Amino acid sequence: MSGSSEDPGSGTDGGSGADHDDAAQHEGAAQDEALGEVEDAAATALSRARAVAAGRGLRPGMKPRRRRVRRGMEPEGSAIPTGRDPELLGDQIERMIADRGWRTDVAAGSVMSRWPDLVGSQVAEHSAPVSFEDGVLTVRADSTAWATQLRLLTSSILGRLAEEVGPETVVELRVVGPSAPSWKKGPRRAPGMRGPRDTYG
């Protein structure tokens, strides 16, 4: 009987080892499956990225263009301007005018082009700016009467111009009358004539 007896725990140990082997195999299979899913997801993401890049005209090996941050969307810590930040067109023009000393010329051009708005339609009908130099605006009136009227309005016109184009831009308003007729040329001009004085006495 002693020869046929078996260790009661031997069968149990054998079964336990088989169970461990099966569990290890299942765990390895699960890891392989998870790794395969990750690789598939990575491949899918790469394919999508390539498709998007191709749609934007990018090719493999090309460096992506740096995107500029729009004004008002700067990340924290980038409040200091770098000189490459985008600006409004008006700001750039204003800086260029100031840097090149064009401010006075631009103001003078504004006076010339906006004369009716600055002095009113009635005054503008009988006068027009003809030149601007060294802060002196020369205005020609269409009659002697209107030249006198403009001289009386000089202070108010200068105040209006200071409001519109800035102080110290137009510092003097010079009013001239209509151009006098000339008798220097022409077939009926007699030698020795002194001009209008000989004509009108």
CYANA upper distance limits for C-alpha pairs under 8 A (distance plus 0.5 A):
  1 MET  CA      5 SER  CA      6.75
  6 GLU  CA     10 SER  CA      8.29
  7 ASP  CA     11 GLY  CA      8.31
  8 PRO  CA     12 THR  CA      8.05
  9 GLY  CA     13 ASP  CA      6.75
 10 SER  CA     14 GLY  CA      6.80
 11 GLY  CA     15 GLY  CA      6.77
 12 THR  CA     16 SER  CA      6.71
 13 ASP  CA     17 GLY  CA      6.80
 14 GLY  CA     18 ALA  CA      6.95
 15 GLY  CA     19 ASP  CA      6.81
 16 SER  CA     20 HIS  CA      6.85
 17 GLY  CA     21 ASP  CA      6.82
 18 ALA  CA     22 ASP  CA      6.79
 19 ASP  CA     23 ALA  CA      6.73
 20 HIS  CA     24 ALA  CA      6.66
 21 ASP  CA     25 GLN  CA      6.72
 22 ASP  CA     26 HIS  CA      6.73
 23 ALA  CA     27 GLU  CA      6.62
 24 ALA  CA     28 GLY  CA      6.62
 25 GLN  CA     29 ALA  CA      6.66
 26 HIS  CA     30 ALA  CA      6.68
 27 GLU  CA     31 GLN  CA      6.73
 28 GLY  CA     32 ASP  CA      6.67
 29 ALA  CA     33 GLU  CA      6.64
 30 ALA  CA     34 ALA  CA      6.67
 31 GLN  CA     35 LEU  CA      6.54
 32 ASP  CA     36 GLY  CA      6.60
 33 GLU  CA     37 GLU  CA      6.82
 34 ALA  CA     38 VAL  CA      6.82
 35 LEU  CA     39 GLU  CA      6.70
 36 GLY  CA     40 ASP  CA      6.63
 37 GLU  CA     41 ALA  CA      6.64
 38 VAL  CA     42 ALA  CA      6.63
 39 GLU  CA     43 ALA  CA      6.59
 40 ASP  CA     44 THR  CA      6.61
 41 ALA  CA     45 ALA  CA      6.64
 42 ALA  CA     46 LEU  CA      6.59
 43 ALA  CA     47 SER  CA      6.66
 44 THR  CA     48 ARG  CA      6.80
 45 ALA  CA     49 ALA  CA      6.66
 46 LEU  CA     50 ARG  CA      6.66
 47 SER  CA     51 ALA  CA      6.69
 48 ARG  CA     52 VAL  CA      6.70
 49 ALA  CA     53 ALA  CA      6.62
 50 ARG  CA     54 ALA  CA      6.55
 51 ALA  CA     55 GLY  CA      6.67
 52 VAL  CA     56 ARG  CA      6.93
 53 ALA  CA     57 GLY  CA      6.87
 53 ALA  CA     58 LEU  CA      5.59
 53 ALA  CA     59 ARG  CA      7.52
 54 ALA  CA     58 LEU  CA      5.87
 54 ALA  CA     59 ARG  CA      7.02
 58 LEU  CA     62 MET  CA      7.00
 58 LEU  CA     64 PRO  CA      8.42
 68 ARG  CA     85 ASP  CA      7.64
 68 ARG  CA     86 PRO  CA      8.01
 69 VAL  CA     73 MET  CA      6.77
 69 VAL  CA     74 GLU  CA      6.46
 69 VAL  CA     85 ASP  CA      7.91
 69 VAL  CA     86 PRO  CA      8.44
 70 ARG  CA     74 GLU  CA      7.35
 70 ARG  CA     85 ASP  CA      8.24
 70 ARG  CA     86 PRO  CA      7.26
 71 ARG  CA     85 ASP  CA      8.23
 71 ARG  CA     86 PRO  CA      7.53
 71 ARG  CA     87 GLU  CA      8.16
 74 GLU  CA     78 SER  CA      6.82
 74 GLU  CA     79 ALA  CA      7.75
 81 PRO  CA     85 ASP  CA      7.16
 87 GLU  CA     91 ASP  CA      7.04
 87 GLU  CA     92 GLN  CA      7.23
 88 LEU  CA     92 GLN  CA      7.01
 89 LEU  CA     93 ILE  CA      6.75
 90 GLY  CA     94 GLU  CA      6.59
 91 ASP  CA     95 ARG  CA      6.69
 92 GLN  CA     96 MET  CA      6.68
 93 ILE  CA     97 ILE  CA      6.63
 94 GLU  CA     98 ALA  CA      6.78
 95 ARG  CA     99 ASP  CA      6.51
 96 MET  CA    100 ARG  CA      6.61
 97 ILE  CA    101 GLY  CA      6.55
 97 ILE  CA    102 TRP  CA      5.42
 97 ILE  CA    103 ARG  CA      6.16
 98 ALA  CA    102 TRP  CA      6.83
 98 ALA  CA    103 ARG  CA      6.51
102 TRP  CA    106 VAL  CA      6.50
103 ARG  CA    107 ALA  CA      6.65
104 THR  CA    108 ALA  CA      6.61
104 THR  CA    169 THR  CA      6.87
105 ASP  CA    109 GLY  CA      6.67
106 VAL  CA    110 SER  CA      6.68
107 ALA  CA    111 VAL  CA      6.85
107 ALA  CA    165 VAL  CA      6.17
107 ALA  CA    169 THR  CA      7.76
108 ALA  CA    112 MET  CA      6.80
108 ALA  CA    132 PHE  CA      7.07
108 ALA  CA    169 THR  CA      8.30
109 GLY  CA    113 SER  CA      6.65
110 SER  CA    114 ARG  CA      6.31
110 SER  CA    165 VAL  CA      8.10
111 VAL  CA    115 TRP  CA      6.08
111 VAL  CA    118 LEU  CA      8.13
111 VAL  CA    161 LEU  CA      8.13
111 VAL  CA    165 VAL  CA      8.08
112 MET  CA    129 PRO  CA      6.54
112 MET  CA    130 VAL  CA      8.46
114 ARG  CA    118 LEU  CA      6.68
115 TRP  CA    119 VAL  CA      6.66
115 TRP  CA    120 GLY  CA      8.30
115 TRP  CA    124 ALA  CA      7.19
115 TRP  CA    128 ALA  CA      7.86
115 TRP  CA    129 PRO  CA      7.95
116 PRO  CA    120 GLY  CA      5.60
116 PRO  CA    121 SER  CA      5.67
116 PRO  CA    123 VAL  CA      8.06
116 PRO  CA    124 ALA  CA      5.53
117 ASP  CA    121 SER  CA      7.59
118 LEU  CA    160 ARG  CA      7.33
118 LEU  CA    161 LEU  CA      7.51
118 LEU  CA    164 GLU  CA      8.38
119 VAL  CA    123 VAL  CA      6.67
119 VAL  CA    124 ALA  CA      7.04
119 VAL  CA    157 ILE  CA      7.24
119 VAL  CA    160 ARG  CA      8.30
120 GLY  CA    124 ALA  CA      6.63
121 SER  CA    125 GLU  CA      6.58
122 GLN  CA    126 HIS  CA      7.57
123 VAL  CA    127 SER  CA      6.70
124 ALA  CA    128 ALA  CA      6.80
126 HIS  CA    141 ALA  CA      6.24
126 HIS  CA    142 ASP  CA      5.79
126 HIS  CA    143 SER  CA      8.05
126 HIS  CA    146 TRP  CA      7.27
127 SER  CA    139 VAL  CA      7.08
127 SER  CA    140 ARG  CA      6.02
127 SER  CA    141 ALA  CA      4.77
127 SER  CA    142 ASP  CA      6.45
127 SER  CA    146 TRP  CA      8.26
128 ALA  CA    139 VAL  CA      6.03
128 ALA  CA    140 ARG  CA      6.05
128 ALA  CA    141 ALA  CA      7.21
129 PRO  CA    137 LEU  CA      7.52
129 PRO  CA    138 THR  CA      6.35
129 PRO  CA    139 VAL  CA      4.70
129 PRO  CA    140 ARG  CA      6.77
130 VAL  CA    137 LEU  CA      8.30
130 VAL  CA    138 THR  CA      6.27
130 VAL  CA    139 VAL  CA      6.15
130 VAL  CA    140 ARG  CA      7.10
131 SER  CA    137 LEU  CA      6.48
131 SER  CA    138 THR  CA      5.78
131 SER  CA    139 VAL  CA      7.85
132 PHE  CA    136 VAL  CA      6.06
132 PHE  CA    137 LEU  CA      5.00
132 PHE  CA    138 THR  CA      6.75
133 GLU  CA    137 LEU  CA      7.22
135 GLY  CA    168 GLU  CA      8.07
135 GLY  CA    169 THR  CA      6.31
135 GLY  CA    170 VAL  CA      5.24
135 GLY  CA    171 VAL  CA      5.75
135 GLY  CA    172 GLU  CA      6.93
136 VAL  CA    170 VAL  CA      6.52
136 VAL  CA    171 VAL  CA      6.62
136 VAL  CA    172 GLU  CA      5.26
136 VAL  CA    173 LEU  CA      6.43
136 VAL  CA    174 ARG  CA      7.37
137 LEU  CA    170 VAL  CA      6.95
137 LEU  CA    172 GLU  CA      6.75
137 LEU  CA    173 LEU  CA      5.54
137 LEU  CA    174 ARG  CA      6.52
138 THR  CA    173 LEU  CA      6.56
138 THR  CA    174 ARG  CA      5.13
138 THR  CA    175 VAL  CA      6.38
138 THR  CA    176 VAL  CA      7.80
139 VAL  CA    173 LEU  CA      7.80
139 VAL  CA    174 ARG  CA      6.61
139 VAL  CA    175 VAL  CA      5.43
139 VAL  CA    176 VAL  CA      6.74
140 ARG  CA    147 ALA  CA      7.96
140 ARG  CA    175 VAL  CA      6.36
140 ARG  CA    176 VAL  CA      5.38
140 ARG  CA    177 GLY  CA      6.20
140 ARG  CA    178 PRO  CA      6.96
141 ALA  CA    146 TRP  CA      6.33
141 ALA  CA    147 ALA  CA      5.60
141 ALA  CA    150 LEU  CA      8.40
141 ALA  CA    175 VAL  CA      7.59
141 ALA  CA    176 VAL  CA      6.76
141 ALA  CA    177 GLY  CA      5.60
141 ALA  CA    178 PRO  CA      6.31
142 ASP  CA    146 TRP  CA      7.29
142 ASP  CA    147 ALA  CA      8.02
142 ASP  CA    177 GLY  CA      7.04
142 ASP  CA    178 PRO  CA      5.60
143 SER  CA    147 ALA  CA      6.73
143 SER  CA    177 GLY  CA      6.53
143 SER  CA    178 PRO  CA      6.14
144 THR  CA    148 THR  CA      6.80
144 THR  CA    177 GLY  CA      6.02
144 THR  CA    178 PRO  CA      7.49
145 ALA  CA    149 GLN  CA      6.80
146 TRP  CA    150 LEU  CA      6.55
147 ALA  CA    151 ARG  CA      6.81
147 ALA  CA    175 VAL  CA      6.71
147 ALA  CA    176 VAL  CA      6.86
147 ALA  CA    177 GLY  CA      6.00
148 THR  CA    152 LEU  CA      6.99
149 GLN  CA    153 LEU  CA      6.94
150 LEU  CA    154 THR  CA      6.58
150 LEU  CA    175 VAL  CA      7.40
151 ARG  CA    175 VAL  CA      6.99
153 LEU  CA    157 ILE  CA      6.60
154 THR  CA    158 LEU  CA      6.62
154 THR  CA    173 LEU  CA      6.98
155 SER  CA    159 GLY  CA      6.73
156 SER  CA    160 ARG  CA      6.74
157 ILE  CA    161 LEU  CA      6.71
158 LEU  CA    162 ALA  CA      6.63
158 LEU  CA    170 VAL  CA      7.52
158 LEU  CA    171 VAL  CA      7.89
158 LEU  CA    172 GLU  CA      8.02
158 LEU  CA    173 LEU  CA      7.65
159 GLY  CA    163 GLU  CA      6.90
160 ARG  CA    164 GLU  CA      6.90
161 LEU  CA    165 VAL  CA      6.33
161 LEU  CA    166 GLY  CA      7.65
161 LEU  CA    167 PRO  CA      8.37
161 LEU  CA    170 VAL  CA      7.54
162 ALA  CA    166 GLY  CA      5.13
162 ALA  CA    167 PRO  CA      4.98
162 ALA  CA    168 GLU  CA      7.73
162 ALA  CA    169 THR  CA      7.61
162 ALA  CA    170 VAL  CA      7.64
163 GLU  CA    167 PRO  CA      7.56
165 VAL  CA    169 THR  CA      7.46
181 PRO  CA    196 PRO  CA      8.45
182 SER  CA    195 GLY  CA      7.69
182 SER  CA    196 PRO  CA      8.48
183 TRP  CA    189 ARG  CA      7.17
183 TRP  CA    195 GLY  CA      6.13
183 TRP  CA    196 PRO  CA      8.00
184 LYS  CA    189 ARG  CA      7.60
184 LYS  CA    195 GLY  CA      7.83
185 LYS  CA    189 ARG  CA      7.10
189 ARG  CA    193 MET  CA      7.90
193 MET  CA    198 ASP  CA      6.97
194 ARG  CA    198 ASP  CA      6.49
195 GLY  CA    199 THR  CA      7.23
196 PRO  CA    200 TYR  CA      6.41
196 PRO  CA    201 GLY  CA      8.27
197 ARG  CA    201 GLY  CA      5.68
